[in-house]
């Protein structure tokens, strides 16, 4: 069946870039340079050389029976056999953003040509340098909006578990999508009809992501040791755990493979009391030529290769465990670990068989007929998705200033809302000075601090306020947190998490989740008997608006908090007792 698909036209941006400046946009002067119509350029330079015989603008009425009917539009009736996009229709059905009809087979040829470095069989439509432009992010000033030449990059919402820093894709308004994964040398094409008989049906990105995830899960990963690996799975809202007993020893080494969404977080934890309580174990991760350290948590994309991990164990460790907590879809491919340590130990948990390791990203020259990973895609660069957390007294003033910014609620409040009865009566500079004094920022030897700072590498990206509950004057006077509860408000052993700030440009990377987990451990080590938070409940179709600074129930649940009261339909009190 032939359907409208507008992703193919984006290859035209560099269709004649061979031997020219690869950063020059060739789209505007295309017709001027060739003195030909766009549809003729597409035929001469792309579809005919590649043998894409069923790809064309304005298909013949005789092909209508093979074309999906689209929506009913006023003035046009049922759109069927002509371009759906109104602007392209006004341009006679030939435009750079819409109007191209194709089959899945033809699109597969184009996708394979892109993955081959611009070549398919004996036909070359792009040189290798130009092809790399499709997979290179030129939009780095906006971290969640990566974009190559003509294609989006790393968009998990429709790429699913195929998503990576160099996975390219494009969607069509009518429901189509194409995803190119140069690391696995694979592609996914989905041709659906979202707009029939009306465009009001909704968003089909979940379906797109499901196709990408199904393909990603079919790509094998060979265990680094033995015939099988423990595999955490990718179910929604799940917690998978592998626990092993230990007999003495102060250090351990193991291999780790993970590829997760930013909302799914793994951890390595140790117990010294037979598994009753657990604490994070800082881990050093290594890949060939690279080394970095985490607080014991891991999330995001790590290069699709096995990493070597080393950890120092707390004295008296009796058990070690690996876990992965997942949120809602879309997910990555999950996490895996060989069934045994490099030292003695036995594991349990689900087993994934037949895992085969894909080739790691290459940083050298392209091999003939195959597109390698762009330069810069290394374990060190993707390690930025692993969040580390430090007490705020170990942060500098510049770190705090970078997180809180200069505009908006965080910059205005300076985390003084719960500290004062009337925060807005305090001059802004004094609020800033109070935060610096409360955190003791720049004083690593300080005995007290009022929060935690999160980092991606050495870049400060988040803040979490955590102190004994009695430090928050407004909290003690508030009505909602105490509704239906009978306990001493002035108990100094109970700590509270009251505020989260994630720096603009770094959201949806698991920063709040990492801070919430770190807050639990921070309070525990400072002698707290319990820690609680007062998050807002956000449904999938809602946004929290200005209330999100208190955190969400999913963030707290991920950190091990349990709900102890529900004072309002949207507000909960959640707690961990030590």
Secondary structure as the mmCIF struct_conf table of DSSP 4:
data_model
#
loop_
_struct_conf.conf_type_id
_struct_conf.id
_struct_conf.beg_label_comp_id
_struct_conf.beg_label_asym_id
_struct_conf.beg_label_seq_id
_struct_conf.end_label_comp_id
_struct_conf.end_label_asym_id
_struct_conf.end_label_seq_id
STRN STRN1 UNK A 2 UNK A 2
STRN STRN2 UNK A 3 UNK A 4
BEND BEND1 UNK A 7 UNK A 7
HELX_RH_3T_P HELX_RH_3T_P1 UNK A 8 UNK A 14
TURN_TY1_P TURN_TY1_P1 UNK A 15 UNK A 16
TURN_TY1_P TURN_TY1_P2 UNK A 18 UNK A 19
BEND BEND2 UNK A 20 UNK A 20
TURN_TY1_P TURN_TY1_P3 UNK A 22 UNK A 23
BEND BEND3 UNK A 24 UNK A 24
BEND BEND4 UNK A 27 UNK A 27
TURN_TY1_P TURN_TY1_P4 UNK A 28 UNK A 29
HELX_RH_AL_P HELX_RH_AL_P1 UNK A 30 UNK A 34
BEND BEND5 UNK A 36 UNK A 36
HELX_RH_AL_P HELX_RH_AL_P2 UNK A 38 UNK A 42
HELX_RH_PI_P HELX_RH_PI_P1 UNK A 43 UNK A 47
HELX_RH_AL_P HELX_RH_AL_P3 UNK A 48 UNK A 50
TURN_TY1_P TURN_TY1_P5 UNK A 51 UNK A 51
TURN_TY1_P TURN_TY1_P6 UNK A 53 UNK A 54
STRN STRN3 UNK A 56 UNK A 57
BEND BEND6 UNK A 58 UNK A 58
HELX_RH_3T_P HELX_RH_3T_P2 UNK A 61 UNK A 66
STRN STRN4 UNK A 67 UNK A 67
STRN STRN5 UNK A 72 UNK A 73
TURN_TY1_P TURN_TY1_P7 UNK A 74 UNK A 76
STRN STRN6 UNK A 77 UNK A 78
BEND BEND7 UNK A 81 UNK A 82
HELX_RH_AL_P HELX_RH_AL_P4 UNK A 86 UNK A 90
TURN_TY1_P TURN_TY1_P8 UNK A 91 UNK A 93
BEND BEND8 UNK A 96 UNK A 98
STRN STRN7 UNK A 100 UNK A 102
HELX_RH_AL_P HELX_RH_AL_P5 UNK A 104 UNK A 115
TURN_TY1_P TURN_TY1_P9 UNK A 116 UNK A 117
BEND BEND9 UNK A 118 UNK A 118
STRN STRN8 UNK A 119 UNK A 120
TURN_TY1_P TURN_TY1_P10 UNK A 121 UNK A 122
STRN STRN9 UNK A 123 UNK A 124
BEND BEND10 UNK A 125 UNK A 126
HELX_RH_AL_P HELX_RH_AL_P6 UNK A 128 UNK A 134
TURN_TY1_P TURN_TY1_P11 UNK A 135 UNK A 135
BEND BEND11 UNK A 136 UNK A 136
BEND BEND12 UNK A 138 UNK A 138
TURN_TY1_P TURN_TY1_P12 UNK A 140 UNK A 141
BEND BEND13 UNK A 142 UNK A 142
TURN_TY1_P TURN_TY1_P13 UNK A 143 UNK A 144
STRN STRN10 UNK A 147 UNK A 147
BEND BEND14 UNK A 149 UNK A 151
STRN STRN11 UNK A 152 UNK A 153
BEND BEND15 UNK A 154 UNK A 154
HELX_RH_AL_P HELX_RH_AL_P7 UNK A 156 UNK A 159
HELX_RH_3T_P HELX_RH_3T_P3 UNK A 160 UNK A 162
TURN_TY1_P TURN_TY1_P14 UNK A 165 UNK A 166
STRN STRN12 UNK A 168 UNK A 171
TURN_TY1_P TURN_TY1_P15 UNK A 173 UNK A 174
BEND BEND16 UNK A 175 UNK A 175
STRN STRN13 UNK A 177 UNK A 181
TURN_TY1_P TURN_TY1_P16 UNK A 182 UNK A 185
STRN STRN14 UNK A 186 UNK A 190
TURN_TY1_P TURN_TY1_P17 UNK A 194 UNK A 195
BEND BEND17 UNK A 196 UNK A 197
HELX_RH_3T_P HELX_RH_3T_P4 UNK A 199 UNK A 201
HELX_RH_AL_P HELX_RH_AL_P8 UNK A 205 UNK A 218
BEND BEND18 UNK A 219 UNK A 219
STRN STRN15 UNK A 222 UNK A 222
BEND BEND19 UNK A 224 UNK A 227
STRN STRN16 UNK A 228 UNK A 231
TURN_TY1_P TURN_TY1_P18 UNK A 236 UNK A 237
STRN STRN17 UNK A 239 UNK A 245
BEND BEND20 UNK A 248 UNK A 248
BEND BEND21 UNK A 250 UNK A 250
STRN STRN18 UNK A 251 UNK A 259
TURN_TY1_P TURN_TY1_P19 UNK A 262 UNK A 263
STRN STRN19 UNK A 265 UNK A 271
BEND BEND22 UNK A 272 UNK A 273
TURN_TY1_P TURN_TY1_P20 UNK A 274 UNK A 275
BEND BEND23 UNK A 276 UNK A 277
STRN STRN20 UNK A 279 UNK A 280
STRN STRN21 UNK A 283 UNK A 287
TURN_TY1_P TURN_TY1_P21 UNK A 288 UNK A 289
STRN STRN22 UNK A 290 UNK A 294
BEND BEND24 UNK A 295 UNK A 296
STRN STRN23 UNK A 297 UNK A 298
BEND BEND25 UNK A 300 UNK A 300
STRN STRN24 UNK A 301 UNK A 301
BEND BEND26 UNK A 304 UNK A 305
STRN STRN25 UNK A 307 UNK A 312
HELX_LH_PP_P HELX_LH_PP_P1 UNK A 313 UNK A 314
TURN_TY1_P TURN_TY1_P22 UNK A 315 UNK A 316
STRN STRN26 UNK A 319 UNK A 325
BEND BEND27 UNK A 328 UNK A 329
HELX_LH_PP_P HELX_LH_PP_P2 UNK A 330 UNK A 330
BEND BEND28 UNK A 333 UNK A 333
STRN STRN27 UNK A 334 UNK A 338
BEND BEND29 UNK A 339 UNK A 340
BEND BEND30 UNK A 342 UNK A 344
BEND BEND31 UNK A 349 UNK A 349
STRN STRN28 UNK A 351 UNK A 353
BEND BEND32 UNK A 354 UNK A 354
STRN STRN29 UNK A 356 UNK A 356
HELX_LH_PP_P HELX_LH_PP_P3 UNK A 357 UNK A 362
BEND BEND33 UNK A 364 UNK A 364
HELX_LH_PP_P HELX_LH_PP_P4 UNK A 365 UNK A 367
TURN_TY1_P TURN_TY1_P23 UNK A 368 UNK A 369
HELX_LH_PP_P HELX_LH_PP_P5 UNK A 373 UNK A 374
TURN_TY1_P TURN_TY1_P24 UNK A 375 UNK A 376
BEND BEND34 UNK A 378 UNK A 378
HELX_RH_AL_P HELX_RH_AL_P9 UNK A 379 UNK A 382
HELX_RH_3T_P HELX_RH_3T_P5 UNK A 383 UNK A 385
BEND BEND35 UNK A 386 UNK A 386
STRN STRN30 UNK A 387 UNK A 391
HELX_RH_3T_P HELX_RH_3T_P6 UNK A 392 UNK A 394
BEND BEND36 UNK A 395 UNK A 395
HELX_RH_AL_P HELX_RH_AL_P10 UNK A 397 UNK A 404
BEND BEND37 UNK A 406 UNK A 407
HELX_RH_AL_P HELX_RH_AL_P11 UNK A 408 UNK A 413
TURN_TY1_P TURN_TY1_P25 UNK A 414 UNK A 415
TURN_TY1_P TURN_TY1_P26 UNK A 417 UNK A 419
BEND BEND38 UNK A 421 UNK A 421
HELX_RH_3T_P HELX_RH_3T_P7 UNK A 423 UNK A 425
BEND BEND39 UNK A 426 UNK A 426
HELX_RH_AL_P HELX_RH_AL_P12 UNK A 428 UNK A 439
TURN_TY1_P TURN_TY1_P27 UNK A 440 UNK A 442
TURN_TY1_P TURN_TY1_P28 UNK A 444 UNK A 445
BEND BEND40 UNK A 447 UNK A 447
BEND BEND41 UNK A 450 UNK A 450
STRN STRN31 UNK A 451 UNK A 456
TURN_TY1_P TURN_TY1_P29 UNK A 457 UNK A 458
STRN STRN32 UNK A 459 UNK A 468
HELX_RH_3T_P HELX_RH_3T_P8 UNK A 469 UNK A 471
HELX_RH_AL_P HELX_RH_AL_P13 UNK A 473 UNK A 477
BEND BEND42 UNK A 479 UNK A 479
HELX_RH_3T_P HELX_RH_3T_P9 UNK A 480 UNK A 482
TURN_TY1_P TURN_TY1_P30 UNK A 483 UNK A 484
BEND BEND43 UNK A 487 UNK A 487
TURN_TY1_P TURN_TY1_P31 UNK A 489 UNK A 490
TURN_TY1_P TURN_TY1_P32 UNK A 492 UNK A 493
STRN STRN33 UNK A 494 UNK A 502
TURN_TY1_P TURN_TY1_P33 UNK A 504 UNK A 505
BEND BEND44 UNK A 508 UNK A 510
HELX_RH_AL_P HELX_RH_AL_P14 UNK A 511 UNK A 525
TURN_TY1_P TURN_TY1_P34 UNK A 526 UNK A 527
BEND BEND45 UNK A 529 UNK A 529
STRN STRN34 UNK A 530 UNK A 533
HELX_LH_PP_P HELX_LH_PP_P6 UNK A 535 UNK A 535
STRN STRN35 UNK A 536 UNK A 536
HELX_LH_PP_P HELX_LH_PP_P7 UNK A 537 UNK A 537
TURN_TY1_P TURN_TY1_P35 UNK A 540 UNK A 541
HELX_RH_3T_P HELX_RH_3T_P10 UNK A 545 UNK A 550
STRN STRN36 UNK A 552 UNK A 552
HELX_RH_AL_P HELX_RH_AL_P15 UNK A 553 UNK A 558
TURN_TY1_P TURN_TY1_P36 UNK A 559 UNK A 560
STRN STRN37 UNK A 562 UNK A 565
BEND BEND46 UNK A 567 UNK A 570
STRN STRN38 UNK A 571 UNK A 571
STRN STRN39 UNK A 573 UNK A 577
#
